[in-house]
Amino acid sequence: MRRFAWFVACVFACCLAADTAVASVAPPRIATASLLADGPAAAREGALDAYGASLRDALERELKGKAPKVIAKFAATDAGALAVMHSMLLERVGAEVRADAACRDALAWMLGNPAALSMFLGSGDPAAGKWPEAMRVFAKVANSNERRDGLPLRLSVATALVFAEPVRSMADDSVIDPAARVASYLAWDAEGLLFPTFRELSAWELRYVVGSWSTDEDLVWARANIKADLKRREKVGDAAHMLAYNLTNKNGVSVQEGRRFYDNKPMTMAIMLEYGGVCGAISRFGSSMSQAHGVPAMPVGQPGHCAFIWQQTPHRWSINNDISGWAESGCHGGIYIQWGHPAWLMPVMQDAQRDGEAFAQAEVLLAAAAFADDDDRGALFAEACKACPQHYGAWTRRVAQVKKAQDAKRMPAELAEAFAAHPMAFGALFTALLDAAPVAKPERVAAAQLAAMAKGGADAGLASYALMTVLERQSKGAAGKGAERAAAALVRGDAAGDATIDAEKGMAIVDMALEATDALDVAPNGPAHDAWLQAMKRISRGVMLQPAVRERGMKQIERGLAVLVKNNRAGDARWIADRIVEAAKETKDAGLEQRAAALRSSLG
């Protein structure tokens, strides 16, 4: 089924002759020409409810009770995939849109255009999951054949999916007009005002351009006022730092006062540049500067901070104005990230979207799985994962369906292969797997896979954090009721506050965490080595800040440092000892500080 742009030319004549086909007369034949005739005809005649019901019946007869291999084979055919996509579209847009005369032409056109249908269904869910509103926006913006091919089509689909939830201007909270937004970007592209890579963006990527919170006038201002040395694809995001970091305005009004900080003026980019601001303004400004030049960008939330991500190079996301890194960045209000809240899902979706046809094929297989028996759906979810290995949503369903111990045993390696560049995706899916089926020594299994991923070049911080999420899950289970918070603090390297834990259980968690952390120690340098150091920093700090395990845990770590020195790794031992000294100072315990200082001094 890797032919979604496939047969459009050879069957286009069927669409033109479809006026006489009445879908409500008889169940549709699951054949390409029939579907491309019956679907558009039903839309034009206002008979989509009847067409959808008969199509659903036809799919039930074709697939219900069939083996997964039979269903997968059906979904891989042109006609089978098209039938499923027709059913998906009609179900998602809902009865009101199916009957809406204003959407009739757009629905007829999309049902007769497999490539556009695949793009609409395969570019991520719409904002707030509002498929009916997305279809209404598409009907509004794709109002001519000129916007139904190439870049105009991708822009129309992207805009429909983003503006399913009204996009409001940060200047004055006014609603941005989606049709005007599409027209503006098409005009700017025609005039050569955007970076050339804009034309290479997929519909999914374009969502994070057209969804800018700046007005079109502001985006024009941005291009006219960016510093000359920043008007390059790899530098445009750094325009965020054109803003001065100001906690108060010249009249002493705090930035926390919102619009009062700007003297109640519309928060245009020009006003933001004049007044400055803190992290939120800086990240919004950087996002808008990127979007003004046709570069995908979006603000992201971090603990007590606002950063932003942008495509510094084509199809690769970078983080700017950063404090906490990718692992602790999450979706900002007013923006939609496919599959969940974490910002690290954006690079995952980017990889999944690398082959739009493969992503759409996985979506079709997931939809077709609804016709399979419950026990057979796991096999179809596996087929979806095979079709698009980075389709996180397919993996989520597959993991939840695992029932056999043998499947659970081999799945960590499969997850690590699929998400070799995405440790957090691996970690999240691995912990979900533990909820579905038992895995022996899961923390060791996870650490071994993450070590290999980091050694292969995956981000060290994400690999270390992913292991921490697994350890946190395991530690909470081992701690017992009432001690979960203390256990989590121990492996996260956080202060536990008034939370306490039994000393024996706490030491069992320390031993588990140190054993898993040691499994990361597979390289003398590079990301795997950095991931190991970060993991050692967490557990060392956790031990120092947890009185119940401090004495015995400290001895464990001291023994580990002695082994490092013996193996000619005194540099690593000193680095860890420095972190112990820092943690000891946090405790305000003079005796502990002296002991930590003595340990560090002994290492030279």
C-alpha angles and dihedrals in degrees: 000000000000093000107086092140083045120111102011095115097046094049100037089101088061090059092052092051094046097099092094095049112100110195094196095061097072139354110280119255112242093236126118098240093046094049092048089052102038099044097054091041092053090050093052092047095047091245100121095120091058092042092050093049093049091046090051090051091050091051091048091053091046099046114016111117093001123136117265091248090056092049092046091050091050091050090051093060121089093239095044094049091047092050092051092047091050089052092045093052096047093047094047099047092051136215098294094056092043087058097039111114090204090062096042098096094043092049092048091050094047094047088054096046112067094185093054092043091052090049094049093049095037104050097080131277118301122257110291088000090280103155095162092055091045090056091049091052091048090052088053100046101035092059099139139039087249088071096046102078139052118340095354090056093047090050092049093050092045092049093047092053095046098040093050079098110044112258111221129205115247087214098068107345092253117151113256114229110240096206091051090048092055091046091050095052092046090051093046090050092049090051092051094242096130128069109271091241088070088082091058096057120115122230089258092053092046089060088074092052103045091040091070115143090219121094119245088254090055092050089053089050090050093057091047095049107038115117110264095237090055096053092101130099094243094046106036094093090059087068084087087081093060083088118088114235102242126169092187136022124240090276093054096254111150120241085233088071091077114210092008086069086062092046088253092294120142107275095242120160089254091055091046090053091049096048102030119205143191135280098310095052093042093052094044090049092050092047092050093046089054093046091048088063095044097263120135113243142152139178116251130198124239129178103294091343146078121224130164139223127216140168099261089177126018112295094352121106123216131185123234136185083026132174108154104029132228096305093064098036121106144180115294118227113270094030129094125220118189115248099007152322107303117100091220087074088073095070088042091055089044090059091044089053093050087098108034093188092053090050091050090047089055090049090053092050091050090051092046089053088071088073093053127089114266094253092051099051094084090065091053091047086053090052089052090051089050092050093050110014095191095050096123093187092057091050091049090057093042094051092049089053096054112122106152122081090220091057091049091050095056098036098080090062091047091050092049091051094049094045100032090139095040113064095170092056089051091048094049094047092044092055089048088052090055088057090053103041139003120265119190114240091353096182091056092046091050093045093051092051093045091049090055091047092051092045087054091056106274115148111281095215093052093046091051093046092047090055089049091056090054092046091048091055092047094045093053090054092048096046097064131224115326096017099073094104093051091047092051091049090052096058094036092053092237132139109263096211109200093343115115138189136200109264095232094048090044092054091048087057091047091051091048092049094047092048091051092044091053088057088065090058097094104121137046092226143354130065096323091054091047091049090052092050092050091049091049090051091055098048093042091052091044091054093048093050095047111076094195093064102022100103099043094034091052090054090052091053092045089055089051092051090051089055090051092052091048089053092053093257100120090138091063091045091053092049092054091045089054089056090050090053090052092050092047090056089056091060093059086219107140094199093051091048090053092050092049091048091050091051091052092046091052090061094059 
